[in-house]
Amino acid sequence: MIEETFEDLYEHAPCGYVSTLPNGAFIRVNQTMLGWTGYQREELLAGMRLLDLLSVPGKIYHETHYAPLLQMQGFVNEIAFDLVCRDGKRLPVLLNTVQKRDASGTPLINRTTIFNASHRRHYEREIQLARKKAEEALRLRDHFLSLASHELKTPLTAILGNIQLFQRRITKEASLGERERRTVQVILNQAHRLNAMVKSLLDASRIETGHLSIMPERLNLYALVSRIVDEMQSALETRDIDVRCETQSIMIIGDEMRLEQVFQNLIQNALKYSAADAPVRIILTQQNEHIEVAVVDQGIGIPQTSIPQLFDRFYRATNVQDGVIGGMGIGLYVVNEIVELHGGKVWAESVEGEGSTFTVRLPLVTA
Ligand code: ADP
């Protein structure tokens, strides 16, 4: 039968054991520790201190963290050090120390276990490196998006301007047939779409750099929402969009252009994520000091697990990730930022398969 003795267990444990006096001088060291550091027992016990085995940064850390912590709480856990071995090589370790004190609280002995952390340190370095690479990739992506959207904006503005001009000119031109007119209209619509995408990319990079701002003024929110709905309704005759509101004067302080962008986005989403014959309702409800605008659809809905991330940049819910309904996952990110700049809040409620409600709450002008 193999017998396990305390002595053998102590000497050859898979961790180093050392006992030191309160001044750090070694009074007992196990064989594992001697094997790792290359020191003879007599050398360490001849007055050497734990501090003597530490690298220069380790010595500083010992004085500023390890010793004060030990003094204060009587123990320390998982303090990372590099031990300097007899041949000068470094051994990354983790130290746990417990201080034995007498009845009056005076420290007698420090008992320390030393864990070999070479693999762990290597692994931590790899994680750090991977993290740095990931951060760099994200920085590059943002830089690229910002650059690309800036560069795309100029030629796109020129295309839009020219095609609009061209369209105006050909309406008077008798020689052009219906087919040509339709082609021009398609080009114009797609250029508008592209322009909207580039604009939201630009807004997203403005948010990232803290440069998205609003120019607030007094405005009637009911009038603004009604105008947006009227414009959308006349462009999309087959869709059923309507506004419900008890009062026709809802005064707020806001940036008209930016709020238009918010409601256009929410209504466009409501239309995009529901069937062509499903209605979209915009309901304005006045509360004491707030106005709430709810955009309600009967569309595909949003899975509950996706709701907390909806307003994150580039996030698309799990039920649209197949790419059937196109999108970049930027609109709501920009909407959220604009609403917050107005001191408001936006949130989503939804039942998957039944529909979604996006509500924007904005402060009312009280005076
Ligand atoms: P995009 O629509 O371009 O993907 P958004 O930022 O506007 O980006 O929306 C983020 C995601 O939120 C969408 O991809 C979609 O999954 C979900 N979503 C937004 N509005 C609705 C809605 N009315 N119904 C269902 N899902 C929606």
Residues whose N, C-alpha, C, O or C-beta is under 5 A from the ligand:
A	BS01	ADP	N269 A270 Y273 G299 G301 I302 L310 Y315 R316 A317 V320 G326 G327 M328 G329 I330 G331 L332 Y333 S356
